[in-house]
């Protein structure tokens, strides 16, 4: 049994893991950068320690500092969350060498599946179909990649071998533009993951992005928790996820689940992981990559299966067997997640920074909000702009969309611009409601327009003026102290007692 767990992350995922630990009776330790001194995960944890300056390379990516903190506070285990050090086998190895349990897969599995090139080679040998692309395993120079690209064919993708989340990924349409894109992809990958290695992959046009959640223990038991549909993306960043997928039927779902389990077994995988696939128009599916960590979108799987994935991760890391068998996993209803980001959907999704002055979170049946912010918290340019994840569940997909509309309408965030209007427009899209979309839907067949009604602009200006005037008046008011050093009510009371 773990007595104390250090959470090597920040934001909503740190809060999510912290709550799971608290429900399990485990003390929690937070780490933070100078920019996150007032963060919610710092406030909620039992202990908190400063890592360093705001840039992630000087704080959340400093494995040596995190392990030093874990030793100092006596943590039994470290949960990496997602991003940062979650898919670094050297960090998992360092935890083991320090006698600290890493809540995640073994270093060998991270090395095999966390590196996208090695993962492709591994699953190919296991008979799993892969997307055509670079075949060689290991670092390849820009010249090597430029010579191989015409053989793969355009359009293609440059992808970072480490990490995920669309970081270090570039779409290439011609050989002429490829050198510049290679440099920018390597630079972004190096900044995000500390590894600038990249590889090439054929762009499957009109494809759906489907992922299968798997869980595995130390006793050889491997199960899948069915699929998540992740095709609503912009620049390879997921925006909306849902489960089950409106595209899959029971037969294809079973086949993909079996292949995902087979891929995990090929590297003796342990703990939570996700096998990602591309599915073409003809329902042929190809292995894309494996994320050897907890996924951002894991809550929708939790809602439709009833499995608490984070608690199960902790159980497995403690050496316990899986609580579930494959026949126990059933799909109950439908769930959907909208990523609420601090960005302006009317201005090219430009990041929006500033202090959140007011929030109203949606509530009610089937509504869940995972967040790491609060009124007064400042959104900085140093980290991912995600404010929260709005997750809803209902008995059917249609009812889920209606519930998501209601929740988005209730959600209020003041102080920064958010992409809530984008999600509201998407929920009203007939193509989305019909499940007729792919990974290029948002960029090619979807548009959002700002309502610039002059009357509404005038009303907003009047309201802003009134609010500013009220705040000024309130600041100018003061109450003069009574000449006597106590209130009139107390004086009346004394007078009544004296004249009884």
C-alpha positions as CSV (number, residue, x, y, z in Angstrom):
1,X,0.0,0.0,0.0
2,X,1.4,3.4,-1.0
3,X,1.4,6.0,1.9
4,X,2.4,8.9,-0.2
5,X,2.3,9.6,-4.0
6,X,4.1,12.5,-5.8
7,X,2.2,13.9,-8.8
8,X,4.8,15.0,-11.4
9,X,2.5,17.2,-13.3
10,X,0.2,20.3,-13.2
11,X,-3.2,21.5,-14.1
12,X,-6.4,19.5,-14.3
13,X,-4.6,16.1,-14.6
14,X,-2.7,16.8,-11.4
15,X,-6.0,17.6,-9.6
16,X,-7.6,14.4,-11.1
17,X,-4.8,12.2,-9.8
18,X,-4.8,13.9,-6.5
19,X,-8.5,13.3,-5.9
20,X,-8.1,9.6,-6.8
21,X,-5.2,9.3,-4.3
22,X,-7.3,11.0,-1.6
23,X,-10.2,8.7,-2.1
24,X,-7.8,5.8,-1.8
25,X,-6.4,7.1,1.5
26,X,-3.0,8.1,0.1
27,X,-1.2,11.3,1.0
28,X,-0.3,13.5,-2.0
29,X,2.7,15.7,-2.9
30,X,2.5,18.4,-5.6
31,X,5.4,20.0,-7.4
32,X,5.1,23.4,-9.1
33,X,7.0,26.0,-11.1
34,X,7.2,29.7,-10.1
35,X,4.3,30.4,-12.4
36,X,2.1,27.8,-10.6
37,X,2.6,28.9,-7.0
38,X,-1.2,29.6,-6.7
39,X,-2.3,26.6,-8.8
40,X,-5.2,24.5,-7.6
41,X,-3.2,21.3,-7.4
42,X,-0.7,23.1,-5.1
43,X,-3.6,24.2,-2.8
44,X,-5.2,20.8,-2.6
45,X,-2.1,18.6,-2.1
46,X,-0.9,17.6,1.4
47,X,2.6,18.9,0.5
48,X,4.0,21.0,-2.3
49,X,7.5,21.8,-3.4
50,X,9.0,24.3,-5.8
51,X,10.8,22.9,-8.9
52,X,12.1,26.1,-10.5
53,X,11.3,28.8,-13.0
54,X,8.2,28.8,-15.3
55,X,9.7,27.2,-18.5
56,X,8.9,23.5,-18.4
57,X,12.6,22.6,-19.2
58,X,13.6,24.2,-16.0
59,X,10.8,22.8,-13.9
60,X,8.4,20.0,-14.9
61,X,10.9,18.4,-17.2
62,X,13.6,18.3,-14.5
63,X,13.6,14.6,-13.6
64,X,16.5,15.0,-11.2
65,X,14.7,17.7,-9.2
66,X,11.4,15.7,-9.1
67,X,13.2,12.5,-7.8
68,X,15.1,14.7,-5.3
69,X,11.8,16.0,-4.0
70,X,10.3,12.5,-3.8
71,X,13.3,11.3,-1.7
72,X,13.1,14.4,0.5
73,X,9.3,14.0,1.3
74,X,9.4,10.2,1.5
75,X,7.1,9.5,-1.4
76,X,6.5,5.8,-2.2
77,X,5.5,6.4,-5.8
78,X,5.4,9.0,-8.6
79,X,2.4,9.4,-11.0
80,X,3.5,11.3,-14.1
81,X,0.1,12.1,-15.5
82,X,0.4,12.9,-19.3
83,X,2.9,15.0,-21.1
84,X,6.2,16.2,-19.6
85,X,8.0,13.1,-18.3
86,X,5.1,10.6,-18.7
87,X,6.7,8.7,-21.7
88,X,10.3,9.0,-20.8
89,X,11.9,5.6,-20.1
90,X,14.9,7.2,-18.5
91,X,12.6,8.9,-15.9
92,X,10.9,5.6,-15.2
93,X,14.3,3.9,-14.9
94,X,15.5,6.7,-12.5
95,X,12.5,6.2,-10.3
96,X,13.2,2.4,-10.1
97,X,16.9,3.1,-9.3
98,X,15.8,5.5,-6.5
99,X,13.5,2.8,-5.0
100,X,10.4,4.7,-6.0
101,X,7.5,3.1,-7.8
102,X,6.6,4.6,-11.2
103,X,2.9,4.5,-11.7
104,X,3.0,3.5,-15.3
105,X,4.5,0.9,-17.6
106,X,8.0,-0.6,-17.3
107,X,10.9,1.3,-18.9
108,X,11.3,-1.4,-21.5
109,X,7.7,-1.0,-22.7
110,X,8.0,2.8,-22.8
111,X,11.2,2.4,-24.9
112,X,9.5,-0.1,-27.2
113,X,6.1,1.6,-27.6
114,X,6.8,5.2,-26.5
115,X,9.2,5.7,-29.4
116,X,6.9,5.7,-32.4
117,X,9.4,4.2,-34.8
118,X,10.3,1.3,-32.5
119,X,6.6,0.8,-31.8
120,X,5.8,0.5,-35.5
121,X,8.5,-2.1,-36.0
122,X,7.4,-4.1,-32.9
123,X,3.7,-4.3,-33.8
124,X,4.5,-5.1,-37.5
125,X,6.5,-8.1,-36.3
126,X,3.4,-9.1,-34.2
127,X,1.3,-9.0,-37.4
128,X,-0.5,-5.7,-36.7
129,X,-1.1,-3.5,-39.8
130,X,0.7,-0.1,-39.7
131,X,0.4,3.1,-41.6
132,X,3.0,3.2,-44.4
133,X,6.0,5.4,-43.5
134,X,9.6,5.3,-42.4
135,X,10.8,1.8,-41.8
136,X,14.2,2.3,-40.2
137,X,14.4,2.4,-36.4
138,X,16.6,5.1,-34.8
139,X,17.7,8.7,-35.6
140,X,17.6,9.7,-39.2
141,X,19.1,12.9,-40.6
142,X,17.2,15.5,-42.6
143,X,18.9,14.3,-45.8
144,X,17.8,10.7,-45.1
145,X,14.2,11.8,-44.6
146,X,14.2,14.0,-47.7
147,X,15.4,11.1,-49.9
148,X,12.8,8.7,-48.5
149,X,9.8,11.1,-48.6
150,X,9.1,10.7,-52.4
151,X,9.0,6.9,-52.0
152,X,6.3,7.2,-49.3
153,X,4.4,9.8,-51.3
154,X,2.8,13.2,-50.5
155,X,0.9,14.3,-48.6
156,X,2.7,12.9,-45.5
157,X,3.3,13.7,-41.9
158,X,6.5,14.5,-40.0
159,X,6.0,13.2,-36.5
160,X,8.1,13.3,-33.3
161,X,9.2,9.8,-32.2
162,X,8.7,10.8,-28.5
163,X,5.6,12.2,-26.8
164,X,2.3,13.0,-28.4
165,X,-0.5,15.6,-28.4
166,X,0.4,16.8,-31.9
167,X,3.7,18.3,-30.7
168,X,6.5,18.0,-33.3
169,X,4.0,17.1,-36.0
170,X,3.9,18.8,-39.4
171,X,1.9,18.1,-42.6
172,X,4.0,18.1,-45.8
173,X,2.4,18.6,-49.2
174,X,5.6,18.8,-51.3
175,X,9.3,18.1,-51.2
176,X,10.1,21.8,-51.6
177,X,8.5,22.8,-48.2
178,X,9.8,19.9,-46.3
179,X,13.3,21.2,-45.1
180,X,11.7,24.1,-43.2
181,X,9.0,21.9,-41.7
182,X,11.6,19.3,-40.6
183,X,13.5,22.0,-38.7
184,X,10.4,23.4,-37.0
185,X,9.1,19.9,-36.1
186,X,12.5,18.9,-34.6
187,X,12.6,22.2,-32.6
188,X,9.1,21.8,-31.2
189,X,9.8,18.1,-30.3
190,X,13.0,19.0,-28.5
191,X,11.2,21.8,-26.6
192,X,8.3,19.6,-25.6
193,X,9.9,16.2,-24.9
194,X,13.7,16.8,-24.8
195,X,14.0,14.6,-28.0
196,X,14.1,16.1,-31.5
197,X,14.0,12.8,-33.4
198,X,11.3,12.6,-36.0
199,X,10.0,10.1,-38.6
200,X,7.7,10.1,-41.7
201,X,4.2,8.7,-42.1
202,X,1.8,8.6,-45.0
203,X,-1.2,10.8,-44.5
204,X,-4.3,8.7,-44.8
205,X,-6.9,11.0,-46.3
206,X,-10.5,10.9,-45.1
207,X,-9.5,8.8,-42.1
208,X,-11.1,8.4,-38.6
209,X,-8.9,8.6,-35.6
210,X,-10.0,5.8,-33.2
211,X,-8.1,4.7,-30.1
212,X,-8.5,1.7,-27.8
213,X,-7.9,2.0,-24.1
214,X,-6.1,-1.0,-22.6
215,X,-5.3,-2.0,-19.1
216,X,-2.7,-4.7,-18.1
217,X,-1.4,-6.0,-14.8
218,X,1.8,-7.8,-13.7
219,X,0.1,-11.2,-14.0
220,X,-0.3,-11.3,-17.7
221,X,-3.9,-10.1,-17.8
222,X,-4.7,-7.6,-20.6
223,X,-8.1,-6.2,-21.4
224,X,-9.4,-3.3,-23.5
225,X,-12.1,-0.8,-22.5
226,X,-13.4,-0.3,-26.0
227,X,-12.8,2.7,-28.1
228,X,-12.8,6.5,-28.2
229,X,-13.5,8.5,-31.3
230,X,-11.0,11.4,-31.6
231,X,-11.4,12.6,-35.2
232,X,-12.5,16.2,-34.3
233,X,-9.1,17.8,-34.4
234,X,-7.4,21.0,-35.5
235,X,-3.8,20.9,-36.6
236,X,-3.6,17.4,-35.1
237,X,-4.8,18.6,-31.7
238,X,-7.9,16.8,-30.4
239,X,-10.8,19.1,-29.5
240,X,-13.7,16.7,-28.9
241,X,-13.8,13.0,-28.1
242,X,-16.7,10.6,-27.7
243,X,-17.3,7.0,-26.8
244,X,-18.6,4.8,-28.4
245,X,-17.6,5.9,-31.9
246,X,-20.6,6.5,-34.3
247,X,-18.5,4.9,-37.1
248,X,-17.7,1.5,-35.6
249,X,-20.0,-1.5,-35.6
250,X,-19.7,-4.4,-33.1
251,X,-17.7,-6.5,-35.4
252,X,-15.0,-3.9,-36.1
253,X,-15.0,-2.8,-32.5
254,X,-14.2,-6.4,-31.4
255,X,-11.5,-6.8,-34.1
256,X,-9.7,-3.6,-33.1
257,X,-9.9,-4.4,-29.4
258,X,-8.3,-7.8,-30.0
259,X,-5.5,-6.2,-32.1
260,X,-4.9,-3.6,-29.4
261,X,-4.6,-6.3,-26.8
262,X,-2.2,-8.2,-29.1
263,X,-0.1,-5.0,-29.6
264,X,0.2,-4.5,-25.8
265,X,1.1,-8.2,-25.2
266,X,3.9,-7.9,-27.8
267,X,5.9,-5.8,-25.3
268,X,4.6,-7.3,-22.1
269,X,2.8,-4.1,-21.3
270,X,1.7,-3.2,-17.8
271,X,-0.6,-0.5,-16.5
272,X,-2.8,1.9,-18.6
273,X,-2.1,2.6,-22.2
274,X,-3.8,3.5,-25.5
275,X,-3.4,2.0,-28.9
276,X,-4.3,4.6,-31.6
277,X,-5.5,3.6,-35.1
278,X,-6.5,5.3,-38.3
279,X,-9.6,3.8,-40.0
280,X,-10.1,4.6,-43.7
281,X,-13.3,5.0,-45.5
282,X,-13.4,1.3,-46.3
283,X,-13.1,0.4,-42.6
284,X,-9.5,-0.8,-42.9
285,X,-7.6,0.1,-39.8
286,X,-3.9,0.7,-39.3
287,X,-1.8,1.0,-36.1
288,X,-0.8,4.6,-35.6
289,X,1.0,4.7,-32.3
290,X,0.8,3.7,-28.7
291,X,0.6,6.3,-25.9
292,X,2.2,4.7,-22.9
293,X,0.4,6.8,-20.3
294,X,-2.9,8.1,-19.2
295,X,-4.8,10.0,-21.9
296,X,-6.4,13.4,-21.7
297,X,-9.7,11.9,-22.8
298,X,-9.8,9.0,-20.4
299,X,-12.9,10.4,-18.5
300,X,-15.3,9.4,-21.3
301,X,-14.2,5.8,-21.1
302,X,-14.7,5.9,-17.3
303,X,-18.3,7.1,-17.8
304,X,-19.3,4.5,-20.3
305,X,-17.6,1.6,-18.6
306,X,-17.7,2.5,-14.9
307,X,-13.9,1.8,-14.5
308,X,-11.9,4.4,-12.6
309,X,-8.8,4.3,-14.7
310,X,-6.5,6.3,-12.3
311,X,-7.4,4.2,-9.3
312,X,-6.8,1.0,-11.4
313,X,-3.4,2.4,-12.3
314,X,-2.5,2.8,-8.7
315,X,-3.8,-0.8,-7.9
316,X,-1.7,-2.2,-10.7
317,X,1.4,-0.3,-9.6
318,X,0.9,-1.7,-6.0
319,X,1.2,-5.2,-7.5
320,X,-2.5,-6.0,-7.4
321,X,-4.3,-7.9,-10.3
322,X,-6.9,-6.2,-12.5
323,X,-10.3,-6.0,-10.9
324,X,-12.0,-6.7,-14.3
325,X,-12.1,-9.4,-16.9
326,X,-12.9,-8.7,-20.5
327,X,-16.4,-10.0,-20.2
328,X,-17.1,-7.5,-17.4
329,X,-16.5,-4.5,-19.8
330,X,-19.8,-3.3,-21.3
331,X,-20.7,0.0,-23.0
332,X,-23.3,1.8,-21.0
333,X,-24.8,4.9,-22.8
334,X,-22.6,7.5,-24.5
335,X,-20.1,10.1,-23.3
336,X,-18.5,13.1,-24.9
337,X,-15.7,15.4,-23.9
338,X,-15.0,19.0,-25.0
339,X,-11.6,20.5,-24.3
340,X,-12.1,24.0,-23.0
341,X,-9.1,26.0,-24.1
342,X,-8.0,29.6,-23.5
343,X,-7.9,30.6,-27.1
344,X,-9.9,32.8,-29.5
345,X,-11.8,30.8,-32.1
346,X,-12.7,34.0,-34.0
347,X,-9.0,34.9,-34.4
348,X,-7.3,31.8,-35.7
349,X,-7.5,30.1,-32.3
350,X,-4.8,32.4,-30.9
351,X,-3.9,31.7,-27.3
352,X,-5.5,34.0,-24.8
353,X,-3.7,34.8,-21.6
354,X,-4.8,36.7,-18.5
355,X,-6.5,36.3,-15.1
356,X,-9.7,34.4,-14.8
357,X,-12.0,36.8,-12.9
358,X,-15.2,34.7,-12.8
359,X,-16.4,31.2,-13.6
360,X,-19.7,29.4,-13.4
361,X,-19.3,25.7,-13.9
362,X,-22.2,23.6,-15.4
363,X,-23.7,21.0,-13.1
364,X,-26.6,18.6,-13.1
365,X,-27.1,15.0,-14.1
366,X,-24.4,13.4,-16.2
367,X,-22.1,16.5,-16.2
368,X,-18.5,16.4,-15.1
369,X,-15.9,19.2,-15.2
370,X,-12.2,18.3,-14.7
371,X,-10.3,21.6,-14.2
372,X,-7.3,23.0,-12.5
373,X,-8.3,26.7,-12.5
374,X,-10.4,29.0,-10.3
375,X,-11.4,32.7,-10.2
376,X,-8.2,34.6,-9.7
377,X,-6.0,32.1,-11.4
378,X,-3.8,33.4,-14.2
379,X,-3.4,31.7,-17.6
380,X,0.2,32.1,-18.6
381,X,1.9,31.5,-22.0
382,X,4.2,28.9,-20.6
383,X,2.0,25.8,-20.7
384,X,-0.9,24.2,-22.6
385,X,-3.9,26.5,-22.8
386,X,-6.4,23.9,-21.7
387,X,-8.6,25.4,-18.9
388,X,-10.8,22.3,-18.3
389,X,-12.5,19.3,-19.8
390,X,-16.3,19.3,-20.0
391,X,-17.5,15.7,-20.0
392,X,-21.2,14.6,-20.2
393,X,-22.9,11.2,-20.2
394,X,-26.4,10.2,-21.3
395,X,-28.3,7.1,-22.4
396,X,-27.8,7.7,-26.1
397,X,-25.5,9.8,-28.4
398,X,-28.4,12.1,-29.3
399,X,-29.2,12.8,-25.7
400,X,-25.5,13.3,-25.0
401,X,-25.3,16.1,-27.6
402,X,-28.4,17.8,-26.1
403,X,-26.9,17.6,-22.7
404,X,-23.5,19.0,-23.9
405,X,-25.4,21.9,-25.5
406,X,-27.0,22.7,-22.2
407,X,-23.8,22.4,-20.3
408,X,-21.9,24.6,-22.7
409,X,-24.7,27.2,-22.4
410,X,-24.3,27.2,-18.6
411,X,-20.5,27.4,-18.7
412,X,-19.2,31.0,-18.0
413,X,-15.5,32.0,-18.0
414,X,-14.7,35.7,-17.6
415,X,-11.2,37.2,-18.0
416,X,-9.9,35.2,-21.1
417,X,-11.3,34.2,-24.4
418,X,-12.2,30.5,-24.7
419,X,-13.2,28.1,-27.5
420,X,-16.7,27.5,-26.0
421,X,-18.4,29.2,-29.0
422,X,-16.6,26.7,-31.3
423,X,-18.0,23.8,-29.3
424,X,-21.5,25.3,-29.3
425,X,-21.3,25.7,-33.1
426,X,-20.0,22.1,-33.5
427,X,-22.9,20.7,-31.5
428,X,-25.3,22.4,-33.9
429,X,-23.6,21.0,-37.0
430,X,-25.8,18.6,-38.9
431,X,-22.7,16.6,-40.1
432,X,-21.4,16.2,-36.6
433,X,-24.9,15.2,-35.3
434,X,-25.0,12.6,-38.0
435,X,-21.5,11.3,-37.2
436,X,-20.3,12.2,-40.7
437,X,-16.8,13.6,-40.0
438,X,-13.1,12.7,-40.2
439,X,-9.8,14.1,-39.0
440,X,-10.0,17.0,-41.6
441,X,-13.6,18.0,-40.9
442,X,-12.8,21.0,-38.7
443,X,-10.2,22.4,-41.1
444,X,-12.0,21.8,-44.3
445,X,-15.7,21.5,-43.9
446,X,-16.5,23.5,-40.7
447,X,-16.6,27.3,-40.0
448,X,-17.5,29.5,-37.1
449,X,-18.5,33.1,-37.5
450,X,-18.7,35.7,-34.8
451,X,-22.0,37.5,-34.3
452,X,-21.2,41.2,-34.6
453,X,-24.8,42.5,-34.4
454,X,-24.4,46.3,-33.9
455,X,-27.2,46.3,-31.3
456,X,-25.5,43.6,-29.3
457,X,-22.2,45.5,-29.5
458,X,-23.9,48.6,-28.2
459,X,-25.6,46.8,-25.4
460,X,-22.3,45.2,-24.4
461,X,-20.6,48.6,-24.4
462,X,-23.3,50.1,-22.2
463,X,-23.2,47.2,-19.7
464,X,-19.4,47.5,-19.5
465,X,-19.7,51.2,-18.8
466,X,-22.2,50.6,-16.0
467,X,-20.1,47.9,-14.4
468,X,-17.0,50.2,-14.5
469,X,-19.0,53.0,-13.0
470,X,-20.4,50.8,-10.2
471,X,-16.9,49.6,-9.4
472,X,-15.6,53.1,-9.2
473,X,-18.4,54.2,-6.9
474,X,-17.9,51.3,-4.7
475,X,-14.2,52.0,-4.4
476,X,-14.9,55.7,-3.5
477,X,-17.4,54.8,-0.6
478,X,-16.2,54.5,2.9
479,X,-17.9,54.4,6.3
480,X,-16.7,56.8,8.9
481,X,-15.9,55.4,12.3
482,X,-18.4,56.2,15.1
483,X,-17.3,58.8,17.5
484,X,-17.8,56.3,20.2
485,X,-15.6,53.2,20.1
486,X,-18.6,50.8,19.8
487,X,-21.8,50.5,17.8
488,X,-25.1,52.3,18.5
489,X,-26.7,48.9,19.0
490,X,-24.4,48.1,21.9
491,X,-25.0,51.6,23.4
492,X,-28.8,51.0,23.3
493,X,-28.4,47.7,24.9
494,X,-26.3,49.2,27.7
495,X,-28.9,52.0,28.2
496,X,-31.8,49.5,28.5
497,X,-29.9,47.4,31.1
498,X,-29.1,50.5,33.1
499,X,-32.8,51.6,33.2
500,X,-34.5,48.3,34.1
